[in-house]
């Protein structure tokens, strides 16, 4: 009878160290920091008429056990319409015209996402 032989040399200490460090990683504080930075970036990039839309940015962090999400929100709603969205994508007017949107959200938030990704990568590769 022939069988399969498995030989193992070493241990799982590096894997265990990595997994244990993930348990200790205080990533929520990191997300809080980036949430605040994102709100500041979005507020400064938002076109200002009254300043209400710029002052209405916030963020939410949710964690369901499998994934953690950071979402940026804007609470300036007028007649059921989110003003930050129509500034971004444009909108029709009462007289039948159209006001073109201005892409201000993506350029403002992309550097924050890039910094967050770079910091996360450094944390993972330094473990």
C-alpha positions in Angstrom: 0.0 0.0 0.0 1.4 3.3 -1.0 0.6 6.5 0.9 1.1 10.1 0.9 3.9 11.4 3.1 3.9 14.9 4.5 6.9 16.3 6.1 6.9 19.6 7.9 9.9 21.6 9.1 9.4 24.6 11.3 6.4 26.0 13.1 3.6 28.4 12.6 5.0 31.1 14.9 5.1 33.8 12.2 1.5 33.1 11.3 0.4 33.1 14.9 2.3 36.3 15.5 0.5 37.9 12.5 -2.9 36.7 13.6 -2.4 37.8 17.2 -1.2 41.2 16.0 -4.4 41.7 14.0 -6.4 41.1 17.2 -4.4 43.8 19.0 -4.5 46.3 16.0 -6.5 49.3 16.9 -7.7 49.9 13.4 -10.8 51.7 14.5 -8.8 54.6 15.8 -7.0 54.8 12.5 -10.4 54.9 10.7 -11.6 57.6 13.0 -8.5 59.7 12.1 -9.1 59.2 8.4 -12.8 59.9 8.8 -12.0 63.2 10.3 -9.4 64.0 7.6 -12.0 63.0 4.9 -14.6 65.3 6.4 -12.1 68.2 6.5 -11.0 67.5 2.8 -14.6 67.3 1.6 -15.6 70.4 3.5 -12.8 72.5 2.1 -13.4 71.2 -1.5 -17.2 71.7 -1.5 -18.4 74.7 -3.5 -19.6 77.3 -1.1 -22.6 79.5 -1.5 -24.1 79.5 2.0 -21.5 77.1 3.3 -24.3 74.8 4.6 -23.3 71.9 2.3 -19.6 72.1 3.2 -20.5 72.1 6.9 -22.8 69.1 6.6 -20.2 66.4 5.9 -19.8 63.6 8.3 -18.6 59.9 8.3 -19.9 56.6 9.7 -17.8 53.6 10.6 -19.7 50.3 10.6 -18.3 46.9 11.6 -20.3 43.7 11.1 -17.7 41.2 12.3 -16.5 40.4 8.8 -15.8 43.8 7.4 -15.4 47.4 8.4 -16.7 50.2 6.3 -16.2 53.9 6.4 -18.8 56.0 4.6 -18.8 59.7 4.1 -22.2 61.4 4.3 -23.7 64.8 3.7 -26.9 65.8 5.5 -27.8 68.9 3.5 -31.1 67.9 2.0 -33.4 70.3 0.3 -36.8 69.2 -1.0 -35.7 65.6 -0.7 -32.5 66.2 -2.8 -29.0 65.8 -1.4 -27.3 69.1 -2.4 -23.8 67.6 -2.3 -24.9 65.0 -5.0 -26.4 67.6 -7.3 -23.3 69.8 -7.0 -21.2 66.7 -8.0 -23.4 65.5 -10.8 -25.4 68.5 -12.0 -29.2 69.1 -12.0 -32.0 70.5 -14.0 -33.5 73.9 -13.1 -37.2 75.0 -12.8 -36.9 76.9 -16.0 -35.9 73.8 -18.0 -32.1 74.6 -18.0 -29.3 72.5 -16.7 -26.5 73.3 -14.2 -23.5 71.2 -14.9 -21.9 69.3 -12.0 -18.4 69.7 -10.8 -16.3 66.7 -9.7 -15.2 67.9 -6.3 -15.8 64.8 -4.2 -13.4 62.4 -5.9 -10.3 64.7 -6.0 -10.9 65.7 -2.4 -11.3 62.2 -1.0 -8.8 60.2 -3.2 -5.7 61.4 -1.3 -7.3 60.3 1.9 -8.1 56.8 0.5 -4.5 56.6 -0.9 -3.0 57.5 2.5 -5.3 55.0 4.3 -4.4 52.2 1.9 -0.6 53.0 2.2 -0.8 53.0 6.0 -2.8 49.7 6.0 -0.2 48.1 3.7 2.7 49.3 5.9 0.9 47.8 8.9 0.4 44.4 7.2 3.9 44.2 5.9 5.5 45.2 9.2 3.9 42.4 11.1 
